[in-house]
Structure formats: C-alpha cells, structure tokens
Amino acid sequence: MAHLKDMLKIEQEDLDIINRFFADPDNKLVNDLLALIEKFGGAPAINEKAKQARNPESLMKRLKDMNSPYVADLEWLIEQRDKKAFVSMNEFCKTVLGEKGNTGSVDFSHAVTLEVSAMQFFPWLIAEAKRAIDKKELMPGRIIRVRNMAEQAEDNGDIMATALAMQIIGATYVESLDTRGTDGSNIHLAGGPSTLSGFFGGIGQPNHYPLKWAEEYLTYYTQYGIRQVLNINPGTILLGYVMHRLGVDIEFKISVFVGNDNPWFILWTLMTARLFARKDGSTSLVGFNLSNSVNNETIREANVIRKKLGLEKQVRFEHHITETYKSIVLQPYNRRAELVEIAKQVPNISAKHEGGEPEIEAQKDHPSDIFDYFIPKKDILEKNLMAPLLDNYLEKHNSVNLTARALIKAGIGVVAAGNLH
C-alpha cells in the first residue's frame, strides 16, 4: 500500500516543467496578464488605489458630491449602529435559550457565518436593517450580490453605498462581475430554454474572456475598492490565483454553478489554491459554494482535505441551506437540520440562504426565482416587481434568522454583522 501511494507523489521534474512554463519569457498567457496589471499601474499601486477607494470617508464624500439619495440612509445606519439599536448577540441567545442562556452557553469555536443572497439593491439592506431592529433579529455576516455591475455603478451610487454599508455593519460581501456566461459569452444561454442543454459545456468564459474578466475586476477594485468577487469558470479561477501570486490582493469565492460536488473535485479546487498560495501561505480563494447535491459525509471528507492542506481557516465552505423556489433545485429544499449536525464537527462554514422557507414560498404570488437576478432595474420598475422582489429578499432574511435560532438552540454560535450585534 505504501509503495502504491508513493507512486502518487509529484516528481520534482514535473514541477520543474510547470515552473519553466510559467517563467517562459514567451508565455503569452502570463505576458498578457502582466501587461494588464502594468496598465493599471502595477500591483502595489493597484492595491493602494483600492485601499483609498474603499475608505469610508472617501466613499461618503463621493456620494455626497453626487447628491445620492442613499446618504441619508447611510447616516441613519451609522446612527442606529452607534446607539446600539440592534439586538446584541447576548440578547439574541437569551431569546432562544431562555433567561439563563447567553453567549457563554454557546460554543463559538465552530460559529457558522450567516449568509444571504442576493442583495440586489442598496435600499433592500436598509429595509432589512429596519426589520432586524423592529423584530430583534440578526443581520447576516456575509452578503452576496448578483446585480449587473455597470447598472449599479450608475444607479445613484448604489455600488458605493453598498461598499460603505458593509463596512458600517461589519459584514463581508461579494460582487458578481458582468463578464460571465450571461453577458453573451456563452452562446448556449442566448437561446433560452431551447439551447440550455448546451450549458453543460460550461459557464462561459471562452477565448479572450478571462483577461476581460481580470480587467473588469481591476476596474472595480481600483475605482470602488471591491475586493471579493464571484468566480464561475476554471480559467478565471486559475487566473485569480495567479493574479494574487503576482501581488494583486484579489479575493474570490467559487460559485455553486462550478459544481464542487464530491471530495475529488474539492481536492482539485483546494490543491490548486495551495499550489498557487503566496510565500506567506495566503490564497485568493476565501470560500466556495459546495454543490446543492453534497451530503454531510462529503462535507466531512472535504474538511479533512482542507485541513491537511492548511486551508481550514482561510477557505470557507459556503453551503446552501435554502435556494430560490424556482429555476435551480427541486423543492422543497431545506438543509437546516443537516447543517446543525455538520456544524458541530466542521468549522468555517457559512449558511447561505438564497430562498425563503419552501412552505412559505409556495404560497407567494411571486416566489423567489434565480432568473430574477438578471432582470434590469428598468424592467423591474416597468413590471411593478420591486415590491415582490423585496418581499422575496426579506423572506430570505427570515430564513437566516430561523437558521440562527436553530444553531444557537443546538449550542452552536453564529457570525452575524459584527458591528451591529
């Protein structure tokens, strides 16, 4: 058995071949990327521009200079945070466990990050915050956005208001770049359902699109300080690792659509992160969505791999607890009970809520639908869909809190918005 395992060791000669490939002065892939990074001023300058761009004072000034209507909402949010209007974690634990319960009754060593998707419009965050105050609920500690980037950049500073709000509440967040299969790069999506089986061929970053994706990332990183983005294609995943290795402080999470659905696929994902880590051991991969098909045994095996590769603290497993009611999974889909079981054994998991409770969604005139993420705002307004879509989002918030209560009742801590609770 030991002899057979020795056969799996990667020979130094093979590593040397790969290293020579990346160091080859005629390597077009690397040369094009280096030229792009230099176009933006080089890695140190890029990171400094991003740092300045996400500075809270700078973001607020830019919003005020453009007379954004979101300034008042942000000032309200700061005021509520500073006067501690949100329920404290200790109080929340008491509501779940009773008067004798508190944070000391809960194990936070395996705390689960509360995650919601997708927060498409900045005003939704304010509506969520008002509900959280009124009902003494927790705000999520991680927020995902899938809104068109160009659209939100032009929408009264929505992109900057969100960037500032995340710092105010103390949550991590992820944006989804426009360079993806839905931008026309995947011809299999262009025909709708009549060509959808072609989607099996991949998300869609063909030909020159990976470098286009990198350029879009550097644009939003330097202009708005957006550091974490969704990654959906093996090519751009590798490109993200390489950019980080070259000094750009990019961070990304891998989408559920990539399909990490078994330990061997998960090994592939984490092995590449390890191979392209910086000398200090850091990686640009901060998390990845496991497939909706995974079971707890797969998560346990995945954690063994993650720990053995030294990535347990760096790379979060982002697990869908609920999904949109339409267009992505068979319903009813609710993994909360499984989460409570696995969270006792596996650290650094986020509980992602992409839909409301299935039994509630089934009663809605407009249940949540993954395809709603791609409707332009003007069409949403023309079709009077903004109120139903906000209602869908608040149902996801409700599911976040049901999960929080279930975890705390089981003695497992949660990570909510750090500056609010």
N, C-alpha and C positions, 0 to 999 in steps of 0.2 A: 504493500500500500504506500509506504513512504517513497519507494522508488518511482511509483506512478505519479505521485504528487510532485516529485522533483522535476518530472517532465513538463510540468506546467509553468515552471519558472521562466520568466522572460530573460532571454540571453542578453548580455551586455552588447553583443554585436548588433542585435536587433534594435536596441535602444540607440545605439550609435547611428544606425541608418536613419531613424526618425529625427534625431538631433541634427544630422547633416542636412536633412531635407528642410527643416525649419531655418537653419543657418545659411542655406544656399543663397548667395547674392543674387541669383537669377530666379528665386522663388517668387512668382508673380502674385500669388495669394498674399503672402506676407508683405511684399513690397507695396501692393495697393493699399493694404491696411495701414502700413507705416506712413504712406503719403497722406492718407486721410487724417490720421492723428496729427501729423505735422500741419496740415491745412487748418486745423483748429488751434494751433499754437504749441503742440507737444503736450505730453501727459501732465507735467506739473502745472502748466498754465491752464489746462482744461479743468483739472481738479480745483484750482483756485477760483476760476470763474464760477464753477458750480457752487462752491462754498459761499461766495458773495451773492450769487443769485438766490440761494435759499435762505439767506439771512432774514430773520423775521422783520426787522426794521426796514430793510430794503423792499421786501415784498409788500408791506403795508404802505410804504411811500408810493410805490408804483401803482397800487390800487387806488390810493387817494388821488394821485395825479391824473388818473383816467376817470375819476368820479364814479368808481364802481359802486353799484348798489350793495355790494357784499361787505363793504367796510363796516356798516352799522351792525351787520350780523356777526362779524368777527369781533368787534368791540364788545358786543353782548356776550359772546362765547368766553372772551377773556374775563369779563366781569363775573360770569357765573362760576368759572373755574376758580378765580381768586377768592370769591366769597364762599367757596366750598358748597355750592348748591347741589352738587351731585351726591348721590349716596356713597358713603365710604365703603370700602371692602369689608370692614369690620361689621358695619350695619347690615350690609347685604347678607353676610354669613349668618347674622342673628335672625334675619327674616326666614332663612332656610332651615337653620338648625335649632331655633328657639333661643330664648333669653340667655341660656347658659352657653350657647355657642358663640364663637368668634373666630378670627383668623387663626388663633392658636389651636383651634380644633381641627384645622385643615392642613394637609401636607402640601406645601407649595413647591417641593423639590421636583415634582413632575407636573407642574402647573401647565394647563392647556391654554393656548392662545385662542381667544375668541375672535373669529374672523367672519366678515360679511362681504358678500359680492352680489351685485356690483353697484357701488355708489356712483351713479352716473352724473348727478347734478349737485353742485355745492349746496343749494337750498335744502336738499334732502337731508344732508348732515345736520343742518340746523333743526329741521323738523324732528329728526331722530333725537337730538340733544334735548329738545323741549319735552318730548315724550319720556325720555330717560329721567329727567328731573321730576316730572309730574308723577310717574309711576315708581320712582326709586329703583330704576333699572340700571344695568351696566352698559356702558358704551364699549363697542368692540376695541380690541387692542391691535387689530390688523384689518385694513380696508383695501379692497380690490376695486379698481376702476377699469371699465372696458369701453369708455366713451371715445369717440373719434377725437384724436389729439388736436388736429387743426381746428375743429369746431369749438372745442372748449377753450382754446387759446384766444379765440375771437369773441367769446361769449362773456362780455363784461368782466373779464379777468377770472373766470371760473377756475382756470388751471392754477393761477397764483393763490386764489382764495383757498383752494383745497390744500395746496402746499403749505400755506401758513396755518390752516386749521389743524392739520396733522401734527404740527409742532406744538400748537396750543394744547391739544388734548393728550399728546404723548402716545400717539399710535404710529405704527409703521404702515406704509401704503405702497401700492403697486399701480403703475400705469401700463396701458397696453398700446404699444406703438401702432401707427397706421399701416406700416409695412408688414402686412400679413396676408394670409390667403384671401381675406375678404376685400382686399384692395385691388383685385383684378389679376393678381399674380397667379392665382390658382384657377385655371380655365375650367376646372371641374365644378367650381361653385357658380360660374357665370350663368349656367342654365337652370339654376334652381334644382328642384327635386329630379328633373329629367336627366341631370348629369351628376347627381350627388354620389352615386356609387364610385365615381372617379376620385372622390375624396379619400378613398382608401390608399391612394398613391401618395398622400402626404398633405401637410397643412398648406404648403405653397410659398416657398422662397426660392424660386428657380433662377438659374442663370446669374444675373448681377444683383439679385435682390438682397443677399446677405450684406453686401457692402452698403447698399441703400439703407438697410436696417441700421447698420452701425452709424451711418451719417445722421439718420433721424435721431438715434439715441444721443449722439454727441450734441446735436442741436438743442434738444430739450434739456439735456443735462447742463449745458453751459448757460442757457437762457433762463431756466426756471429751477435749476438745482435738482431736477428729478433724477434720482439715483437708482431706484428699483423699478424694473420693468418686467413684463410677462415675456416669456421666451417659448416659442412653439415649434421650432424646427431644429433638427440635429446640426445643421450647418451654422445657424446663428447661435446655438448653444456653444458649439466649439469656438466660434468667433468671440463670444462673450468671455470664455475662459482665456483666450489669447489676448484680448484687449486688457483684461485685468493683469495678466502676466507682464504686459508691456507698460504698466503703470497707471492706466486709467482706472479709477475707483468705481467701476461699474458693478452693480449688483443685479441679480435677476432671479426670478422663480420660474420653474418649468410648469407649463400648463397641463391640465388634465388631458387635453387633446393629444399630447405626445404619447400617452398610453403606458406609463410605467406600471405594469400590471403583474409582474412576477419578480422573484428575487434575482434572476439572471439579468433582467432589464435594469433593475435597480442597481445591481453591481456595475453594469456598464456606465450608468449615469454617474455614480459616485466614484468609480475608478478614474474616469476622465477628469472629474473635479480634483481628485487627489494628484494626478499626474501633472496638471497644469496649475497647481497651487503655487503661490509665491514662496520665497525662501522662508518667510515667517510662518508659513503654514496656512495662510488665509486663502480663501477661494471666493470667486464672484457668485457662486451658487449659494443663495441663502435659504432656498427651500424648493420643494417641488410637490405638485399635486400628484398623489397616487391615483391610479385609475379607480373609477367607481366600482370596478369589479373585484378589487382586492378584498381579502378577508383578514381577520386578525392574525392568523398564522403567518401570512405573508408579511404583515407589518412587523411581527416579532423577528422573523428571519431578516427582514430589511434592516432592523435596528442592530442586529449582530454585525452585519456588513458595515453599516455606518460607523459603529463603534470601533471595529477593527481597523478601519481606515482613518480613524482620528477625526471624524467629522460630526460626531454626535451633538456637539454644542453649536456647531456652525450651520448645519443644514437641517432645516425644519421639515418634518413630514406634514404636508397640508392635506387634510383628509376631509372630503365632502361628507357632512352629516345630513344636510338636506340639499336637494337640487331643484332647479326650476321645474315647475309642474309639467311644462310642455317642452318637447323637442330635444330632450337629451337622454332621459332614462325612463324605464318603465316605472310607473307609480303603483302603489305607494313606495317611496324611497325615504327611509329614515334610519340612520346608523347610530343613533344616540346611545342605545343600550350597549352596542359593541364598543363604542368609544369609551364609555365608563369602564368597561372591562379592560381594554388595552392600555388606557392611560395610567393604570396602576402599575404597569410593567414597563412601558416605553416612554421615555422623556421626550421633550421638544417636539410636541405635536400641536398643530393648530386645528381647531374645529371650524371648518368652513361651511357657511350657510348661504347657499345660492338660491334657496327657496324657502317658503313658509312651511308650516305643518301640512302634510298632504291632505288630511281630512278637512282643513280649513280652505286650502287652495281649491279643492274640488267644488266648493260652494260659491266660488268667486265668478262674477260675470267675465272678469279678465284675469285668469290665473297667470302666474309668472311664466314667462316664455323666454328661452335663451335667445331667440331671434329678435326680441325687443331691444337687445343691446345695440343693435346695428341700425336702428331707425334714427334718421336725422332729427334734430330737435324741431325743425320747422314742420316736419311731417307729424311729429308727436302733438304739436300745438294745433295743427290743422285738423287732426283727427280727435282732438279732445282726450288724449291719452295720458296727459301728465298726471292727473289725479289718480287714475287706476295704477299707473306705474309707481307712483309714490306709495300707494297703499300696498303694492307688492313688496316694496323695499321695507316698509315698516313691519310687514309680516315676517320678513327675514330677521329683522331686529328682535321680534318676539321670539323666534326660534333660537336666536343667540342666547337670550336670557333663560329660556327653558333648558338649554344645554348647560348654562352656567349653574342653574339650580340643581340639576341632576348630578353634576360633577361635585359640587360642594356638599350635597347631601351624602355622597359617597366618600367624602373626606378628601377630595382631590381639588387642589387650588386651580384658579384660572388667572389668565393675564388679560386684563381689560385695559382701557385707555389710562395710561399710567399717571397722567397729570390730573385726572378727574376723580379717581377712586382710591 
